[in-house]
Amino acid sequence: MKRLSSLLVLLATWTGAADEPCKSGLKPNQRPGPYSSLVAVGPQRGQSHCFICEAGDKPMIIVFARSLSEPLGKLVQKLDRAVSDHKAADIRAWVTFLADDQTSFDPKVVDWAKKNGVGNVPLGVFEDTVGPPTYLLSAEADVTILLAVKQKVAVNYAFRKGELTDQAIAAIITAVPKIAK
């Protein structure tokens, strides 16, 4: 009986932890540091580029992703539209994919971008699945989204594989006007 109750406590603890939101990346009010990625899709294709450096004090949407998923494609399409809708705020948005081998991952990113109709949101590949060290990206996060303004994170979203739902995408898009002010 004691074993069964211990097993039940362990199971309750484990399932409770799985229900906790994923935490990854910089917290609100922290400053996103510069990093470079090799641009796969966008005007700087084939070049190492620092979007943080380019954005300066402008509002920015920084997306880190470890996989090329359909939900991520939906998010990027909506971010593309949101950037266009808030043109006066000059919001910058980009996606940085984290991969072990940039050379083999690049053509996959290009194909994924075509399939998902990615327009104005540049896509780059950072050749390390851990990501830029100062960003403290969690290994369990498939997608981490940081909305920042005046070089400070305003909102942080993180999702494990399969957690980026239509409802989560809607919440992210709803937060964009907060950094457009």
Stockholm file with secondary structure:
# STOCKHOLM 1.0

chainA/1-181         MKRLSSLLVLLATWTGAADEPCKSGLKPNQRPGPYSSLVAVGPQRGQSHCFICEAGDKPMIIVFARSLSEPLGKLVQKLDRAVSDHKAADIRAWVTFLADDQTSFDPKVVDWAKKNGVGNVPLGVFEDTVGPPTYLLSAEADVTILLAVKQKVAVNYAFRKGELTDQAIAAIITAVPKIAK
#=GR chainA/1-181 SS CHHHHHHHHHHHHHHHHHHSCCCCSCCTTCCCCCCCEEEEESTTTTSEECHHHHHTTSCEEEEEESSCCHHHHHHHHHHHHHHHHTGGGTCEEEEEEECSCHHHHHHHHHHHHHHTTCCSSCEEEESCTTCCGGGCCCTTCSEEEEEEETTEEEEEEEECTTCCCHHHHHHHHHHHHHHHC
#=GC SS_cons         CHHHHHHHHHHHHHHHHHHSCCCCSCCTTCCCCCCCEEEEESTTTTSEECHHHHHTTSCEEEEEESSCCHHHHHHHHHHHHHHHHTGGGTCEEEEEEECSCHHHHHHHHHHHHHHTTCCSSCEEEESCTTCCGGGCCCTTCSEEEEEEETTEEEEEEEECTTCCCHHHHHHHHHHHHHHHC
//
